[in-house]
Amino acid sequence: MKKELTIFDKPENVRRLRIGFFVALVLVLIAEAFVEMHGEFHVAHFYGFYAVYGFISYVTLIFVAKLLRKLIMRKEDYYDD
C-alpha cells in the first residue's frame, strides 16, 4: 500500500508554513501597538505581555510534560504477564 503524501512531507512546504507563521506573529505583535488592551491586571497592559506570557506558558508546559513522563513511565513489558 502506497503512503499518501501530506503537505508536511515536502521541506519547502514546511519552510513556507514556518515563515508564514512567523510573519503572522510579527503582524499581530505590531497590531497590538494600535489596539487598546483591557486587561484585568496591571501587567496585562504592557506591550507584548500576551506574547511573552504565551511563550513562557508553552515552555513550562513542555518541561512539566517531560518531568511527568519520567515519573509515570512504565517499562515496555509492564502489562505482560
C-alpha angles and dihedrals in degrees: 000000000000117000115238115236119234132201091264095058094078115072093214090058091050090050091050092049092048092050091047090050093052092045089053090050092051092047092051091048090050092047090054089069090064098045124079109233119220104196124169092224128051093239090061090070094067116107111261094009095134092048092051092042092051093048093049090047092050094049091046090051091053093050093047090049091051091049093048091048090058091047099048101029114123129205117269093252096042095120096041117103 
